[in-house]
Amino acid sequence: MTEKQISSPPPQADEPADALAASLISEVFISEQLARDLIGKSLPKGMQISHFSVLNLLAHLNVERSPAELAEAFHVTRGAMTNTLSRLEWAGHVHIRPDWDDARRKFVAISPAGRAARDAALASFMPRIADVVRDVGADRVRAALPVLRMLRKQLEETLRQTPR
């Protein structure tokens, strides 16, 4: 598909706030879906995006996290995170240990095999993402990042304030 086929019409300067918000969220949703598809097709056999995401966070933080902390970080239920962690543990990608001070809690750490799997996943799709950045233009991407970060922070704050 070309950009014209998947993009909303460009926003106008006098566009009402609701229409601008609809255009923004439409572009974010479409971009997110396309990025997930590109990454998902590039991941090593058997690895899902949720698995890569958890491994990537654990590798980046380089400290243990509880399953509840991971569920909160990814805005998923504890049950969904438990399922993902079970699959990662079965594959040998994470170590799950009890909290020595509170036996009801557990801690999760990335294993050496998990770090290698995460690195292999990154190597499989980063060239394609780098091509996209090159085609869009590094300066444009750099200029977009602060706006996207601000949008993410606003959405997180709004979600925190929204009753379930």
C-alpha positions as CSV (number, residue, x, y, z in Angstrom):
1,M,0.0,0.0,0.0
2,T,1.1,3.5,-0.6
3,E,1.0,6.3,2.0
4,K,-2.0,7.8,0.1
5,Q,-4.0,4.5,0.4
6,I,-3.5,4.2,4.2
7,S,-3.3,7.8,5.5
8,S,-6.0,10.1,6.6
9,P,-6.3,13.4,4.7
10,P,-3.8,16.0,6.0
11,P,-5.1,18.2,8.8
12,Q,-6.1,21.7,8.0
13,A,-5.1,24.7,10.1
14,D,-8.7,25.5,10.9
15,E,-9.7,21.9,11.5
16,P,-11.9,21.4,14.7
17,A,-10.1,19.8,17.6
18,D,-12.2,16.6,17.4
19,A,-11.3,16.1,13.7
20,L,-7.6,16.7,14.5
21,A,-7.7,14.2,17.3
22,A,-9.4,11.6,15.1
23,S,-6.7,12.1,12.4
24,L,-4.0,11.8,15.0
25,I,-5.3,8.6,16.6
26,S,-6.0,7.1,13.1
27,E,-2.4,7.7,12.1
28,V,-1.1,6.3,15.4
29,F,-3.3,3.2,15.1
30,I,-2.4,2.5,11.5
31,S,1.3,3.1,12.2
32,E,1.2,0.8,15.2
33,Q,-0.5,-2.0,13.2
34,L,2.0,-1.7,10.4
35,A,5.0,-1.7,12.7
36,R,3.6,-4.7,14.6
37,D,3.1,-6.6,11.3
38,L,6.6,-5.7,10.0
39,I,8.2,-6.8,13.3
40,G,6.0,-9.8,13.8
41,K,7.0,-11.2,10.3
42,S,10.7,-10.6,11.1
43,L,10.8,-12.3,14.5
44,P,12.5,-15.7,14.9
45,K,10.2,-18.7,14.6
46,G,8.1,-19.1,17.7
47,M,8.7,-15.7,19.1
48,Q,5.7,-13.4,19.5
49,I,5.8,-9.6,19.8
50,S,4.7,-9.9,23.4
51,H,7.6,-12.2,24.1
52,F,10.1,-9.8,22.5
53,S,8.6,-6.8,24.3
54,V,9.1,-8.4,27.7
55,L,12.6,-9.6,26.9
56,N,13.5,-6.1,25.5
57,L,12.3,-4.4,28.6
58,L,14.1,-6.8,31.0
59,A,17.3,-6.4,28.9
60,H,17.0,-2.7,28.9
61,L,16.3,-2.4,32.7
62,N,18.8,-5.1,33.6
63,V,17.1,-5.7,36.9
64,E,14.4,-8.1,38.1
65,R,10.8,-7.1,38.0
66,S,7.7,-8.8,39.5
67,P,5.0,-10.1,37.2
68,A,2.7,-7.4,38.5
69,E,5.2,-4.7,37.7
70,L,5.6,-6.1,34.1
71,A,1.8,-6.3,33.7
72,E,1.5,-2.7,34.7
73,A,4.3,-1.6,32.4
74,F,2.6,-3.2,29.4
75,H,-1.0,-2.3,30.4
76,V,-2.1,-5.9,30.4
77,T,-3.8,-8.1,33.0
78,R,-1.7,-10.1,35.4
79,G,-3.2,-13.3,33.8
80,A,-2.0,-12.2,30.3
81,M,1.5,-11.5,31.7
82,T,1.6,-14.8,33.6
83,N,0.8,-16.6,30.3
84,T,3.6,-14.7,28.5
85,L,6.1,-15.3,31.3
86,S,5.2,-19.0,31.4
87,R,6.0,-19.3,27.7
88,L,9.3,-17.4,28.1
89,E,10.3,-19.5,31.1
90,W,9.5,-22.7,29.2
91,A,11.7,-21.5,26.3
92,G,14.5,-20.7,28.8
93,H,14.4,-17.0,28.1
94,V,13.6,-15.8,31.7
95,H,14.3,-17.0,35.2
96,I,11.4,-16.7,37.7
97,R,12.3,-17.0,41.4
98,P,10.3,-16.5,44.6
99,D,10.8,-13.4,46.7
100,W,12.8,-14.5,49.6
101,D,11.1,-12.0,51.9
102,D,7.5,-12.7,50.7
103,A,6.8,-16.1,49.3
104,R,3.6,-14.9,47.6
105,R,5.6,-12.7,45.2
106,K,8.0,-13.7,42.4
107,F,10.7,-11.9,40.5
108,V,11.6,-12.3,36.8
109,A,15.0,-11.8,35.2
110,I,16.1,-12.3,31.7
111,S,18.4,-15.3,31.2
112,P,21.5,-15.4,28.9
113,A,19.4,-17.4,26.4
114,G,16.7,-14.7,26.6
115,R,19.2,-12.0,26.0
116,A,20.5,-13.9,23.0
117,A,17.0,-14.4,21.7
118,R,16.2,-10.7,22.1
119,D,19.4,-9.8,20.3
120,A,18.6,-12.1,17.5
121,A,15.1,-10.6,17.2
122,L,16.5,-7.1,17.1
123,A,19.0,-8.2,14.4
124,S,16.2,-9.6,12.4
125,F,14.0,-6.5,12.1
126,M,16.2,-3.5,12.9
127,P,17.6,-3.3,9.3
128,R,14.0,-2.9,8.1
129,I,13.1,-0.3,10.7
130,A,16.4,1.6,9.9
131,D,15.3,1.6,6.2
132,V,12.0,3.2,7.2
133,V,13.8,5.8,9.3
134,R,16.2,6.5,6.4
135,D,13.3,6.8,3.9
136,V,11.3,9.2,6.2
137,G,14.5,11.1,7.1
138,A,16.4,11.0,10.4
139,D,15.7,14.7,11.1
140,R,12.0,14.2,10.7
141,V,12.0,11.2,13.0
142,R,14.1,13.2,15.6
143,A,11.6,16.0,15.4
144,A,8.6,13.6,15.8
145,L,10.0,11.8,18.9
146,P,9.4,14.6,21.4
147,V,5.8,14.9,20.2
148,L,5.2,11.1,20.3
149,R,6.7,10.9,23.9
150,M,4.5,13.8,25.0
151,L,1.4,12.0,23.5
152,R,2.4,8.8,25.2
153,K,2.8,10.5,28.6
154,Q,-0.6,12.3,28.2
155,L,-2.3,9.1,27.3
156,E,-0.8,7.3,30.3
157,E,-1.9,10.1,32.6
158,T,-5.4,10.1,31.1
159,L,-5.6,6.3,31.5
160,R,-4.5,6.5,35.1
161,Q,-7.3,9.0,35.8
162,T,-9.9,7.0,34.0
163,P,-12.0,4.7,36.2
164,R,-12.3,1.1,35.0
